[in-house]
Amino acid sequence: MGTITHTLEDYIAQAIPVLTEIPGFTALAKADGQDYDALAAKYPDAVFALMIVNNLFHHDREISEITQQAFFSIMDGVDIPFVSLQYLLYNMTAARIPISRHIHGITEYEYTLFKCWQIF
């Protein structure tokens, strides 16, 4: 049996039709500086999707696997806020990563739940 190797280009080629349907994704991918900040505040789903695409092949294998699961969930049409929540919860329990509410586009209520969860 052979091994299938995927590259970032393979994943992006598969994803372009889905990613471009996410409101703000294309504009965010092309933005920089202040434009990016303004768009990020307006399109949290696009911010999360862009982060996932940028981290598909992270140097840490576990993070890469988690990110690829999130990527394929988005490609399968799972609601991005749900994917984001699952991604954050998994990362919190696996690595105790710090949560940034602005970057992940979560609500104040969800942020409070995350902070409470980190106590345990």
The first five atom37 places (N, CA, C, CB, O) and aatype in JSON, in Angstrom:
{
  "aatype": [12, 7, 16, 9, 16, 8, 16, 10, 6, 3, 18, 9, 0, 5, 0, 9, 14, 19, 10, 16, 6, 9, 14, 7, 13, 16, 0, 10, 0, 11, 0, 3, 7, 5, 3, 18, 3, 0, 10, 0, 0, 11, 18, 14, 3, 0, 19, 13, 0, 10, 12, 9, 19, 2, 2, 10, 13, 8, 8, 3, 1, 6, 9, 15, 6, 9, 16, 5, 5, 0, 13, 13, 15, 9, 12, 3, 7, 19, 3, 9, 14, 13, 19, 15, 10, 5, 18, 10, 10, 18, 2, 12, 16, 0, 0, 1, 9, 14, 9, 15, 1, 8, 9, 8, 7, 9, 16, 6, 18, 6, 18, 16, 10, 13, 11, 4, 17, 5, 9, 13],
  "atom_mask": [
    [1, 1, 1, 1, 1],
    [1, 1, 1, 0, 1],
    [1, 1, 1, 1, 1],
    [1, 1, 1, 1, 1],
    [1, 1, 1, 1, 1],
    [1, 1, 1, 1, 1],
    [1, 1, 1, 1, 1],
    [1, 1, 1, 1, 1],
    [1, 1, 1, 1, 1],
    [1, 1, 1, 1, 1],
    [1, 1, 1, 1, 1],
    [1, 1, 1, 1, 1],
    [1, 1, 1, 1, 1],
    [1, 1, 1, 1, 1],
    [1, 1, 1, 1, 1],
    [1, 1, 1, 1, 1],
    [1, 1, 1, 1, 1],
    [1, 1, 1, 1, 1],
    [1, 1, 1, 1, 1],
    [1, 1, 1, 1, 1],
    [1, 1, 1, 1, 1],
    [1, 1, 1, 1, 1],
    [1, 1, 1, 1, 1],
    [1, 1, 1, 0, 1],
    [1, 1, 1, 1, 1],
    [1, 1, 1, 1, 1],
    [1, 1, 1, 1, 1],
    [1, 1, 1, 1, 1],
    [1, 1, 1, 1, 1],
    [1, 1, 1, 1, 1],
    [1, 1, 1, 1, 1],
    [1, 1, 1, 1, 1],
    [1, 1, 1, 0, 1],
    [1, 1, 1, 1, 1],
    [1, 1, 1, 1, 1],
    [1, 1, 1, 1, 1],
    [1, 1, 1, 1, 1],
    [1, 1, 1, 1, 1],
    [1, 1, 1, 1, 1],
    [1, 1, 1, 1, 1],
    [1, 1, 1, 1, 1],
    [1, 1, 1, 1, 1],
    [1, 1, 1, 1, 1],
    [1, 1, 1, 1, 1],
    [1, 1, 1, 1, 1],
    [1, 1, 1, 1, 1],
    [1, 1, 1, 1, 1],
    [1, 1, 1, 1, 1],
    [1, 1, 1, 1, 1],
    [1, 1, 1, 1, 1],
    [1, 1, 1, 1, 1],
    [1, 1, 1, 1, 1],
    [1, 1, 1, 1, 1],
    [1, 1, 1, 1, 1],
    [1, 1, 1, 1, 1],
    [1, 1, 1, 1, 1],
    [1, 1, 1, 1, 1],
    [1, 1, 1, 1, 1],
    [1, 1, 1, 1, 1],
    [1, 1, 1, 1, 1],
    [1, 1, 1, 1, 1],
    [1, 1, 1, 1, 1],
    [1, 1, 1, 1, 1],
    [1, 1, 1, 1, 1],
    [1, 1, 1, 1, 1],
    [1, 1, 1, 1, 1],
    [1, 1, 1, 1, 1],
    [1, 1, 1, 1, 1],
    [1, 1, 1, 1, 1],
    [1, 1, 1, 1, 1],
    [1, 1, 1, 1, 1],
    [1, 1, 1, 1, 1],
    [1, 1, 1, 1, 1],
    [1, 1, 1, 1, 1],
    [1, 1, 1, 1, 1],
    [1, 1, 1, 1, 1],
    [1, 1, 1, 0, 1],
    [1, 1, 1, 1, 1],
    [1, 1, 1, 1, 1],
    [1, 1, 1, 1, 1],
    [1, 1, 1, 1, 1],
    [1, 1, 1, 1, 1],
    [1, 1, 1, 1, 1],
    [1, 1, 1, 1, 1],
    [1, 1, 1, 1, 1],
    [1, 1, 1, 1, 1],
    [1, 1, 1, 1, 1],
    [1, 1, 1, 1, 1],
    [1, 1, 1, 1, 1],
    [1, 1, 1, 1, 1],
    [1, 1, 1, 1, 1],
    [1, 1, 1, 1, 1],
    [1, 1, 1, 1, 1],
    [1, 1, 1, 1, 1],
    [1, 1, 1, 1, 1],
    [1, 1, 1, 1, 1],
    [1, 1, 1, 1, 1],
    [1, 1, 1, 1, 1],
    [1, 1, 1, 1, 1],
    [1, 1, 1, 1, 1],
    [1, 1, 1, 1, 1],
    [1, 1, 1, 1, 1],
    [1, 1, 1, 1, 1],
    [1, 1, 1, 1, 1],
    [1, 1, 1, 0, 1],
    [1, 1, 1, 1, 1],
    [1, 1, 1, 1, 1],
    [1, 1, 1, 1, 1],
    [1, 1, 1, 1, 1],
    [1, 1, 1, 1, 1],
    [1, 1, 1, 1, 1],
    [1, 1, 1, 1, 1],
    [1, 1, 1, 1, 1],
    [1, 1, 1, 1, 1],
    [1, 1, 1, 1, 1],
    [1, 1, 1, 1, 1],
    [1, 1, 1, 1, 1],
    [1, 1, 1, 1, 1],
    [1, 1, 1, 1, 1],
    [1, 1, 1, 1, 1]
  ],
  "atom_positions": [
    [[0.83, -1.19, 0.0], [0.0, 0.0, 0.0], [0.86, 1.24, 0.0], [-0.94, 0.01, 1.2], [1.91, 1.29, 0.66]],
    [[0.43, 2.24, -0.74], [1.16, 3.49, -0.8], [0.66, 4.48, 0.23], [0.0, 0.0, 0.0], [-0.42, 4.33, 0.79]],
    [[1.46, 5.47, 0.45], [1.1, 6.54, 1.37], [0.64, 7.74, 0.56], [2.29, 6.91, 2.28], [1.24, 8.1, -0.45]],
    [[-0.42, 8.36, 1.01], [-0.93, 9.56, 0.34], [-0.35, 10.77, 1.07], [-2.49, 9.6, 0.33], [-0.49, 10.9, 2.28]],
    [[0.28, 11.63, 0.31], [0.85, 12.84, 0.88], [0.05, 14.04, 0.4], [2.34, 12.99, 0.5], [-0.19, 14.2, -0.8]],
    [[-0.34, 14.87, 1.35], [-1.08, 16.08, 1.0], [-0.2, 17.29, 1.24], [-2.39, 16.19, 1.83], [0.57, 17.33, 2.2]],
    [[-0.3, 18.25, 0.37], [0.43, 19.5, 0.53], [-0.57, 20.6, 0.83], [1.27, 19.83, -0.72], [-1.78, 20.44, 0.65]],
    [[-0.05, 21.72, 1.29], [-0.91, 22.87, 1.55], [-1.63, 23.27, 0.26], [-0.09, 24.05, 2.11], [-2.8, 23.65, 0.29]],
    [[-0.94, 23.19, -0.85], [-1.56, 23.54, -2.13], [-2.75, 22.63, -2.45], [-0.53, 23.47, -3.26], [-3.75, 23.09, -3.0]],
    [[-2.62, 21.33, -2.12], [-3.74, 20.4, -2.33], [-4.96, 20.82, -1.52], [-3.33, 18.96, -1.95], [-6.08, 20.86, -2.02]],
    [[-4.71, 21.13, -0.25], [-5.81, 21.52, 0.63], [-6.45, 22.82, 0.15], [-5.32, 21.66, 2.07], [-7.68, 22.94, 0.15]],
    [[-5.64, 23.78, -0.23], [-6.17, 25.07, -0.68], [-6.99, 24.9, -1.95], [-5.02, 26.08, -0.91], [-8.06, 25.49, -2.09]],
    [[-6.5, 24.1, -2.87], [-7.24, 23.87, -4.12], [-8.62, 23.28, -3.84], [-6.45, 22.95, -5.05], [-9.6, 23.65, -4.48]],
    [[-8.7, 22.35, -2.88], [-9.98, 21.76, -2.49], [-10.88, 22.79, -1.83], [-9.76, 20.57, -1.55], [-12.1, 22.78, -1.99]],
    [[-10.25, 23.68, -1.07], [-10.99, 24.57, -0.18], [-11.49, 25.85, -0.82], [-10.16, 24.91, 0.97], [-12.46, 26.44, -0.34]],
    [[-10.85, 26.31, -1.87], [-11.18, 27.62, -2.44], [-12.68, 27.83, -2.65], [-10.47, 27.8, -3.76], [-13.19, 28.88, -2.26]],
    [[-13.41, 26.89, -3.24], [-14.85, 27.13, -3.44], [-15.6, 27.34, -2.12], [-15.47, 25.96, -4.19], [-16.51, 28.17, -2.05]],
    [[-15.22, 26.62, -1.09], [-15.9, 26.76, 0.21], [-15.44, 28.03, 0.93], [-15.63, 25.52, 1.11], [-16.26, 28.78, 1.45]],
    [[-14.13, 28.26, 0.94], [-13.59, 29.42, 1.66], [-14.1, 30.74, 1.09], [-12.08, 29.4, 1.62], [-14.38, 31.67, 1.84]],
    [[-14.22, 30.82, -0.22], [-14.67, 32.08, -0.82], [-16.15, 32.35, -0.55], [-14.42, 32.06, -2.31], [-16.63, 33.47, -0.78]],
    [[-16.87, 31.35, -0.07], [-18.28, 31.55, 0.31], [-18.41, 32.11, 1.73], [-19.04, 30.23, 0.2], [-19.49, 32.57, 2.11]],
    [[-17.35, 32.06, 2.51], [-17.38, 32.59, 3.88], [-17.31, 34.11, 3.79], [-16.19, 32.02, 4.76], [-16.35, 34.66, 3.24]],
    [[-18.31, 34.81, 4.31], [-18.32, 36.27, 4.22], [-17.03, 36.88, 4.79], [-19.53, 36.85, 4.96], [-16.64, 36.6, 5.93]],
    [[-16.38, 37.71, 3.98], [-15.19, 38.42, 4.41], [-13.88, 37.68, 4.21], [0.0, 0.0, 0.0], [-12.81, 38.27, 4.38]],
    [[-13.93, 36.4, 3.86], [-12.7, 35.61, 3.78], [-11.73, 36.17, 2.74], [-13.03, 34.16, 3.46], [-10.56, 36.37, 3.03]],
    [[-12.22, 36.42, 1.54], [-11.35, 36.89, 0.46], [-10.75, 38.25, 0.81], [-12.12, 36.98, -0.86], [-9.55, 38.47, 0.63]],
    [[-11.57, 39.16, 1.31], [-11.09, 40.49, 1.68], [-10.06, 40.4, 2.8], [-12.26, 41.4, 2.11], [-9.05, 41.1, 2.78]],
    [[-10.31, 39.54, 3.77], [-9.39, 39.37, 4.9], [-8.07, 38.77, 4.46], [-10.03, 38.48, 5.98], [-7.01, 39.16, 4.95]],
    [[-8.12, 37.83, 3.53], [-6.9, 37.18, 3.04], [-6.0, 38.18, 2.3], [-7.26, 36.01, 2.12], [-4.79, 38.0, 2.26]],
    [[-6.59, 39.21, 1.72], [-5.82, 40.21, 0.97], [-5.47, 41.44, 1.81], [-6.6, 40.64, -0.25], [-4.66, 42.26, 1.38]],
    [[-6.06, 41.58, 2.98], [-5.92, 42.79, 3.79], [-4.63, 42.8, 4.59], [-7.11, 42.92, 4.74], [-3.99, 41.77, 4.81]],
    [[-4.26, 44.02, 5.02], [-3.13, 44.16, 5.94], [-3.38, 45.36, 6.85], [-1.8, 44.33, 5.16], [-4.2, 46.22, 6.55]],
    [[-2.66, 45.4, 7.96], [-2.72, 46.53, 8.89], [-4.11, 46.86, 9.38], [0.0, 0.0, 0.0], [-4.84, 45.98, 9.84]],
    [[-4.46, 48.13, 9.28], [-5.74, 48.61, 9.79], [-6.92, 47.98, 9.06], [-5.81, 50.12, 9.69], [-7.96, 47.72, 9.66]],
    [[-6.75, 47.74, 7.77], [-7.83, 47.1, 7.02], [-8.14, 45.73, 7.61], [-7.44, 46.97, 5.52], [-9.3, 45.34, 7.75]],
    [[-7.08, 44.99, 7.94], [-7.27, 43.66, 8.51], [-8.02, 43.74, 9.83], [-5.9, 42.96, 8.71], [-8.97, 42.99, 10.06]],
    [[-7.6, 44.66, 10.71], [-8.25, 44.79, 12.02], [-9.73, 45.11, 11.88], [-7.56, 45.88, 12.84], [-10.56, 44.53, 12.59]],
    [[-10.07, 46.03, 10.99], [-11.47, 46.4, 10.79], [-12.28, 45.22, 10.25], [-11.58, 47.6, 9.83], [-13.39, 44.97, 10.71]],
    [[-11.71, 44.51, 9.28], [-12.41, 43.35, 8.73], [-12.51, 42.21, 9.74], [-11.69, 42.86, 7.48], [-13.53, 41.52, 9.8]],
    [[-11.47, 42.02, 10.53], [-11.47, 40.95, 11.53], [-12.59, 41.14, 12.55], [-10.11, 40.89, 12.25], [-13.24, 40.18, 12.96]],
    [[-12.81, 42.38, 12.94], [-13.89, 42.66, 13.89], [-15.26, 42.38, 13.27], [-13.82, 44.12, 14.37], [-16.2, 42.0, 13.96]],
    [[-15.36, 42.57, 11.97], [-16.63, 42.4, 11.27], [-16.91, 40.94, 10.87], [-16.65, 43.27, 10.04], [-18.06, 40.53, 10.79]],
    [[-15.84, 40.16, 10.62], [-15.98, 38.8, 10.08], [-15.23, 37.76, 10.92], [-15.49, 38.76, 8.64], [-14.21, 37.23, 10.46]],
    [[-15.7, 37.45, 12.12], [-14.97, 36.49, 12.97], [-14.89, 35.09, 12.37], [-15.64, 36.42, 14.32], [-13.91, 34.38, 12.6]],
    [[-15.89, 34.67, 11.61], [-15.82, 33.34, 10.98], [-14.68, 33.28, 9.97], [-17.15, 32.99, 10.3], [-13.98, 32.28, 9.87]],
    [[-14.51, 34.36, 9.22], [-13.43, 34.42, 8.24], [-12.07, 34.43, 8.93], [-13.58, 35.66, 7.35], [-11.12, 33.82, 8.44]],
    [[-11.97, 35.11, 10.06], [-10.72, 35.13, 10.84], [-10.35, 33.71, 11.25], [-10.84, 36.05, 12.09], [-9.21, 33.28, 11.09]],
    [[-11.32, 32.99, 11.78], [-11.06, 31.62, 12.22], [-10.66, 30.73, 11.03], [-12.3, 31.04, 12.93], [-9.7, 29.97, 11.12]],
    [[-11.39, 30.82, 9.94], [-11.08, 30.0, 8.77], [-9.69, 30.31, 8.23], [-12.13, 30.22, 7.68], [-8.96, 29.4, 7.84]],
    [[-9.33, 31.57, 8.2], [-8.0, 31.96, 7.72], [-6.91, 31.43, 8.65], [-7.9, 33.5, 7.6], [-5.87, 30.97, 8.19]],
    [[-7.16, 31.49, 9.95], [-6.2, 30.95, 10.92], [-6.01, 29.45, 10.7], [-6.68, 31.22, 12.35], [-4.89, 28.95, 10.75]],
    [[-7.11, 28.75, 10.46], [-7.04, 27.3, 10.22], [-6.22, 27.01, 8.96], [-8.47, 26.7, 10.09], [-5.36, 26.14, 8.97]],
    [[-6.49, 27.73, 7.9], [-5.74, 27.52, 6.65], [-4.26, 27.8, 6.87], [-6.29, 28.43, 5.53], [-3.41, 27.06, 6.37]],
    [[-3.94, 28.85, 7.61], [-2.55, 29.21, 7.83], [-1.81, 28.22, 8.74], [-2.47, 30.59, 8.43], [-0.58, 28.18, 8.73]],
    [[-2.55, 27.43, 9.51], [-1.9, 26.5, 10.44], [-2.09, 25.04, 10.08], [-2.43, 26.74, 11.83], [-1.88, 24.16, 10.93]],
    [[-2.49, 24.75, 8.86], [-2.73, 23.36, 8.47], [-1.51, 22.47, 8.68], [-3.14, 23.29, 7.01], [-1.65, 21.32, 9.09]],
    [[-0.35, 22.98, 8.42], [0.88, 22.2, 8.57], [1.77, 22.83, 9.63], [1.63, 22.08, 7.22], [2.9, 23.24, 9.35]],
    [[1.23, 22.91, 10.83], [1.95, 23.47, 11.97], [3.12, 22.57, 12.32], [1.01, 23.65, 13.19], [3.08, 21.37, 12.05]],
    [[4.17, 23.14, 12.91], [5.34, 22.33, 13.27], [5.05, 21.31, 14.37], [6.47, 23.24, 13.72], [5.76, 20.31, 14.49]],
    [[4.02, 21.55, 15.15], [3.62, 20.6, 16.19], [2.58, 19.65, 15.59], [3.04, 21.34, 17.46], [1.53, 20.09, 15.12]],
    [[2.87, 18.37, 15.61], [2.01, 17.39, 14.95], [0.59, 17.38, 15.52], [2.6, 16.0, 15.08], [-0.38, 17.32, 14.76]],
    [[0.46, 17.45, 16.85], [-0.87, 17.42, 17.45], [-1.7, 18.63, 17.03], [-0.76, 17.37, 18.99], [-2.88, 18.5, 16.69]],
    [[-1.09, 19.79, 17.04], [-1.81, 21.0, 16.62], [-2.18, 20.89, 15.15], [-0.95, 22.26, 16.87], [-3.28, 21.29, 14.75]],
    [[-1.27, 20.35, 14.34], [-1.55, 20.17, 12.92], [-2.75, 19.24, 12.71], [-0.32, 19.6, 12.2], [-3.61, 19.52, 11.87]],
    [[-2.82, 18.16, 13.47], [-3.94, 17.22, 13.34], [-5.26, 17.86, 13.77], [-3.67, 15.96, 14.18], [-6.28, 17.67, 13.11]],
    [[-5.24, 18.6, 14.86], [-6.44, 19.28, 15.33], [-6.9, 20.3, 14.29], [-6.18, 19.97, 16.69], [-8.09, 20.42, 14.0]],
    [[-5.94, 21.02, 13.74], [-6.25, 22.05, 12.74], [-6.83, 21.41, 11.49], [-4.99, 22.86, 12.4], [-7.77, 21.95, 10.9]],
    [[-6.28, 20.28, 11.07], [-6.8, 19.61, 9.88], [-8.22, 19.09, 10.13], [-5.87, 18.46, 9.48], [-9.04, 19.09, 9.21]],
    [[-8.51, 18.64, 11.35], [-9.88, 18.22, 11.67], [-10.83, 19.4, 11.54], [-9.96, 17.62, 13.1], [-11.92, 19.27, 10.98]],
    [[-10.41, 20.56, 12.05], [-11.24, 21.76, 11.94], [-11.43, 22.15, 10.48], [-10.62, 22.93, 12.74], [-12.52, 22.52, 10.06]],
    [[-10.36, 22.07, 9.71], [-10.41, 22.4, 8.28], [-11.44, 21.53, 7.56], [-9.02, 22.21, 7.64], [-12.28, 22.04, 6.82]],
    [[-11.37, 20.22, 7.79], [-12.3, 19.33, 7.09], [-13.74, 19.5, 7.59], [-11.87, 17.89, 7.26], [-14.68, 19.28, 6.83]],
    [[-13.91, 19.88, 8.84], [-15.25, 20.18, 9.33], [-15.83, 21.38, 8.6], [-15.23, 20.45, 10.85], [-17.0, 21.38, 8.21]],
    [[-15.01, 22.41, 8.41], [-15.45, 23.59, 7.66], [-15.77, 23.2, 6.23], [-14.38, 24.7, 7.7], [-16.78, 23.63, 5.67]],
    [[-14.92, 22.38, 5.63], [-15.14, 21.95, 4.24], [-16.42, 21.13, 4.12], [-13.94, 21.12, 3.73], [-17.08, 21.15, 3.08]],
    [[-16.79, 20.4, 5.19], [-18.0, 19.58, 5.19], [-19.25, 20.4, 5.5], [-17.88, 18.46, 6.21], [-20.36, 19.87, 5.51]],
    [[-19.08, 21.7, 5.74], [-20.22, 22.58, 5.96], [-20.67, 22.71, 7.4], [0.0, 0.0, 0.0], [-21.75, 23.24, 7.66]],
    [[-19.86, 22.24, 8.33], [-20.21, 22.4, 9.75], [-20.14, 23.89, 10.07], [-19.25, 21.57, 10.68], [-19.26, 24.6, 9.59]],
    [[-21.07, 24.35, 10.88], [-21.15, 25.75, 11.27], [-19.81, 26.21, 11.87], [-22.3, 25.97, 12.28], [-19.31, 25.58, 12.81]],
    [[-19.24, 27.28, 11.35], [-17.92, 27.73, 11.78], [-17.87, 28.09, 13.27], [-17.48, 28.93, 10.96], [-16.9, 27.72, 13.93]],
    [[-18.86, 28.77, 13.84], [-18.8, 29.02, 15.29], [-18.72, 27.71, 16.1], [-20.02, 29.83, 15.73], [-18.03, 27.66, 17.12]],
    [[-19.41, 26.67, 15.65], [-19.34, 25.38, 16.34], [-17.94, 24.77, 16.19], [-20.4, 24.41, 15.79], [-17.39, 24.26, 17.17]],
    [[-17.37, 24.82, 14.99], [-16.03, 24.28, 14.76], [-15.02, 25.04, 15.62], [-15.64, 24.38, 13.25], [-14.14, 24.44, 16.24]],
    [[-15.17, 26.36, 15.67], [-14.27, 27.2, 16.46], [-14.35, 26.84, 17.93], [-14.61, 28.68, 16.26], [-13.33, 26.74, 18.61]],
    [[-15.56, 26.65, 18.42], [-15.74, 26.29, 19.82], [-15.1, 24.93, 20.13], [-17.24, 26.26, 20.18], [-14.42, 24.78, 21.14]],
    [[-15.32, 23.96, 19.27], [-14.71, 22.64, 19.46], [-13.19, 22.72, 19.41], [-15.22, 21.66, 18.39], [-12.5, 22.09, 20.21]],
    [[-12.67, 23.49, 18.48], [-11.23, 23.67, 18.33], [-10.63, 24.27, 19.59], [-10.93, 24.57, 17.12], [-9.61, 23.79, 20.09]],
    [[-11.27, 25.31, 20.1], [-10.77, 25.96, 21.31], [-10.85, 25.05, 22.52], [-11.54, 27.23, 21.57], [-9.91, 24.98, 23.31]],
    [[-11.96, 24.35, 22.67], [-12.1, 23.44, 23.8], [-11.06, 22.33, 23.75], [-13.5, 22.85, 23.84], [-10.48, 21.98, 24.78]],
    [[-10.83, 21.77, 22.58], [-9.84, 20.71, 22.46], [-8.45, 21.23, 22.78], [-9.87, 20.1, 21.06], [-7.7, 20.58, 23.51]],
    [[-8.11, 22.39, 22.24], [-6.8, 22.97, 22.52], [-6.63, 23.33, 23.98], [-6.59, 24.2, 21.66], [-5.55, 23.17, 24.54]],
    [[-7.69, 23.81, 24.6], [-7.6, 24.17, 26.01], [-7.33, 22.94, 26.86], [-8.88, 24.85, 26.48], [-6.5, 22.99, 27.77]],
    [[-8.01, 21.85, 26.58], [-7.82, 20.67, 27.4], [-6.52, 19.96, 27.07], [-8.99, 19.71, 27.22], [-5.91, 19.35, 27.95]],
    [[-6.08, 20.03, 25.82], [-4.86, 19.33, 25.41], [-3.6, 20.12, 25.75], [-4.89, 19.05, 23.92], [-2.6, 19.54, 26.18]],
    [[-3.64, 21.43, 25.57], [-2.41, 22.2, 25.7], [-2.52, 23.39, 26.64], [-1.97, 22.66, 24.37], [-1.53, 24.07, 26.89]],
    [[-3.7, 23.65, 27.14], [-3.91, 24.82, 27.99], [-3.44, 26.11, 27.33], [-3.19, 24.63, 29.31], [-2.75, 26.93, 27.94]],
    [[-3.83, 26.27, 26.06], [-3.42, 27.48, 25.34], [-4.19, 28.68, 25.87], [-3.65, 27.32, 23.81], [-5.33, 28.53, 26.31]],
    [[-3.6, 29.85, 25.83], [-4.33, 31.05, 26.23], [-5.39, 31.39, 25.19], [-3.37, 32.24, 26.42], [-5.18, 31.19, 24.0]],
    [[-6.51, 31.88, 25.65], [-7.62, 32.22, 24.76], [-7.66, 33.73, 24.55], [-8.96, 31.72, 25.33], [-7.64, 34.5, 25.51]],
    [[-7.71, 34.14, 23.31], [-7.85, 35.55, 22.97], [-9.22, 35.72, 22.33], [-6.71, 36.03, 22.02], [-9.47, 35.22, 21.23]],
    [[-10.11, 36.42, 23.01], [-11.48, 36.57, 22.53], [-11.53, 37.26, 21.18], [-12.3, 37.34, 23.54], [-12.33, 36.87, 20.32]],
    [[-10.71, 38.28, 20.97], [-10.76, 39.02, 19.7], [-10.32, 38.14, 18.53], [-9.88, 40.27, 19.78], [-10.97, 38.14, 17.49]],
    [[-9.25, 37.41, 18.71], [-8.72, 36.6, 17.61], [-9.71, 35.52, 17.2], [-7.39, 35.96, 18.0], [-9.89, 35.26, 16.01]],
    [[-10.36, 34.91, 18.16], [-11.24, 33.79, 17.85], [-12.67, 34.21, 17.6], [-11.2, 32.8, 18.95], [-13.49, 33.38, 17.2]],
    [[-12.99, 35.47, 17.83], [-14.32, 35.97, 17.52], [-15.42, 35.34, 18.35], [0.0, 0.0, 0.0], [-16.53, 35.12, 17.84]],
    [[-15.15, 35.03, 19.6], [-16.17, 34.42, 20.44], [-16.89, 35.49, 21.25], [-15.54, 33.37, 21.37], [-16.39, 36.6, 21.42]],
    [[-18.06, 35.14, 21.73], [-18.84, 36.1, 22.5], [-18.26, 36.25, 23.9], [-20.31, 35.66, 22.58], [-17.46, 35.44, 24.36]],
    [[-18.68, 37.31, 24.56], [-18.23, 37.55, 25.94], [-18.64, 36.39, 26.85], [-18.81, 38.88, 26.47], [-17.88, 35.99, 27.73]],
    [[-19.82, 35.85, 26.63], [-20.3, 34.7, 27.42], [-19.4, 33.48, 27.21], [-21.76, 34.35, 27.04], [-19.0, 32.83, 28.18]],
    [[-19.08, 33.17, 25.94], [-18.21, 32.03, 25.66], [-16.82, 32.25, 26.26], [-18.1, 31.8, 24.15], [-16.2, 31.32, 26.77]],
    [[-16.34, 33.49, 26.18], [-15.03, 33.82, 26.75], [-15.02, 33.57, 28.26], [-14.66, 35.29, 26.45], [-14.06, 33.02, 28.8]],
    [[-16.08, 33.96, 28.92], [-16.2, 33.72, 30.36], [-16.21, 32.23, 30.67], [-17.47, 34.38, 30.91], [-15.56, 31.79, 31.62]],
    [[-16.94, 31.45, 29.86], [-16.94, 30.0, 30.06], [-15.55, 29.41, 29.89], [-17.91, 29.33, 29.09], [-15.13, 28.55, 30.66]],
    [[-14.82, 29.88, 28.86], [-13.47, 29.39, 28.63], [-12.56, 29.7, 29.8], [-12.91, 29.99, 27.35], [-11.78, 28.86, 30.25]],
    [[-12.66, 30.94, 30.3], [-11.81, 31.32, 31.43], [-12.13, 30.48, 32.66], [-11.98, 32.81, 31.74], [-11.22, 30.11, 33.39]],
    [[-13.4, 30.19, 32.89], [-13.79, 29.33, 34.01], [-13.26, 27.92, 33.81], [-15.33, 29.31, 34.18], [-12.8, 27.28, 34.75]],
    [[-13.33, 27.43, 32.57], [-12.86, 26.08, 32.27], [-11.37, 25.95, 32.55], [-13.15, 25.73, 30.8], [-10.92, 24.89, 33.0]],
    [[-10.59, 27.0, 32.31], [-9.15, 26.95, 32.5], [-8.77, 26.79, 33.96], [-8.51, 28.2, 31.94], [-7.66, 26.35, 34.27]],
    [[-9.66, 27.13, 34.87], [-9.38, 26.99, 36.29], [-9.22, 25.54, 36.66], [-10.48, 27.63, 37.14], [-8.42, 25.2, 37.53]],
    [[-9.99, 24.67, 36.01], [-9.97, 23.25, 36.33], [-8.81, 22.59, 35.75], [-11.19, 22.57, 35.88], [-8.63, 21.39, 35.92]]
  ]
}
